[in-house]
Amino acid sequence: MKRTFALCLASGLLGALLATLLTDLPQLASPTGAQDAPYFAQDAQYFGQPPMSRPGNLPPANDQDPRLVQPPAAAPMVPIPENRLPPIDEELTPEERVNCAVYESGNRSVVNINTKSARGDRFFLLELPSEGAGSGAVLDRKGHVLTNFHVVDGAREIQVALFNGETYDAQLVGQDAATDVAVIKIDAPADVLYPVAFGDSTRLQVGQKVYAIGNPFGLERTMSTGIISSLNRSLPSRANNRKIRQVIQIDASINPGNSGGPLLDSRGRMIGMNTAIASSTGESVGVGFAIPVNTINRVVPQLMESGHVVRADVGIDAVFVTERGLLIARLVPGGAAERAGLKGPQVAVRRKRQGPFVYEYQTVDRSAADLIIGVDGKPIQTADEFLSVIDAKNPGDTVQITIIRDNKEMNVAVRLDAGE
């Protein structure tokens, strides 16, 4: 009797459990069951769709798979909440923020310069068209643009492309081969011209971070970063017997097309103009050079006003470099040095008779020339040092030139003339 009762009880419990499973089977088989609904609803919301209809909400007599039921076509799109993404500034490091700020403040001041010129063919005696490219920086809202002399040298046509892609024909305003600086001008609306901010190159330090913006290989407004590798370098200029002095050496990558573009500091101020690279391949190897902005500051106003630079002229055409100093080789007739009493080599005209003919010839006595050993109390040993002191003066200034004459040291005051 007890065994029969136990079997009946077990059968009843098993039947009740089976009925419960059969009743809940459709709900458990659906991927949109009660447990999954909150997560699926959240995903659908971010994709702009409301949650799918649950099986219990399906319209009657619809034999379509409930998982394929779509929301109404007019369902509104739900935007992604803004607080899901952090602000851009919070994703950047402090160094990256400075980089971005420098570029944002300076890139609209940079222009792309394309030139067309003609080069001669010595064999056929023809002129062949030639093209060049470089960079520049907007100086003011009148349309003046700064670039390198070698970028526009000999160009018959100059075109300038601004940050917005607009292109304008440019005219040469002035150029200075001695410093490799040139100024051109475009006729563009003032509201699309963003003048570059000038810094101070006398405050620069080796190791300071710098930013070069230009158009290497025609890639507009490209920025590269680096540091100042050295200061007070010298480069040969395109003017005879002159060098570009106080040049900034950098390791920022600059390539063909960067010439004329600005070199900026971490505050976005121009501290130099990229002008040359040292390379055996013609591409960047990490040794670049920039003309200091203080040199540009001295040259640009004169180029805008007169088209050329007026420099102090001492009136000495040539010198011989010796171990003791600079021996005057030739004076400018009537020039500043000659008026002050400086002496060059003594030239004597002599006559020689040969048979019935008399020949005239000249002899040059270099021992009669003055030997320059200093200027304004500073020792001078090279022509470059001598020109550096004179270039720092203005026409009308007086310099004290220390010389040796007849084995005696003496000072001669020379009032400088105006020259180019």
Sequence and secondary structure as in RCSB ss.txt:
>XXXX:A:sequence
MKRTFALCLASGLLGALLATLLTDLPQLASPTGAQDAPYFAQDAQYFGQPPMSRPGNLPPANDQDPRLVQPPAAA
PMVPIPENRLPPIDEELTPEERVNCAVYESGNRSVVNINTKSARGDRFFLLELPSEGAGSGAVLDRKGHVLTNFH
VVDGAREIQVALFNGETYDAQLVGQDAATDVAVIKIDAPADVLYPVAFGDSTRLQVGQKVYAIGNPFGLERTMST
GIISSLNRSLPSRANNRKIRQVIQIDASINPGNSGGPLLDSRGRMIGMNTAIASSTGESVGVGFAIPVNTINRVV
PQLMESGHVVRADVGIDAVFVTERGLLIARLVPGGAAERAGLKGPQVAVRRKRQGPFVYEYQTVDRSAADLIIGV
DGKPIQTADEFLSVIDAKNPGDTVQITIIRDNKEMNVAVRLDAGE
>XXXX:A:secstr
 HHHHHHHHHHHHHHHHHHHHHHHHHHHHSTT TTTHHHHHHHHHHTT      GGGS TT  S GGG    TT 
      GGGS  HHHHS HHHHHHHHHHHHHGGGEEEEEEEEEEEETTTTEEEEEEEEEEEEE  TT EEEEEHH
HHTTEEEEEEE TTS EEEEEEEEEETTTTEEEEEE   GGG     B  GGG  TT EEEEEE GGG TTEEEE
EEEEEEEEEEE SSTT EEEEEEEE S   TT TT EEE TTS EEEEEEEE  SSSS SS EEEEEHHHHHHHH
HHHHHHSS  EEE  EEEEEE SSSEEEEEE TTSHHHHHT    EEEEEEEEETTEEEEEEEEEGGGS EEEEE
TTEE  SHHHHHHHHHTS TT EEEEEEEETTEEEEEEEE EEE 
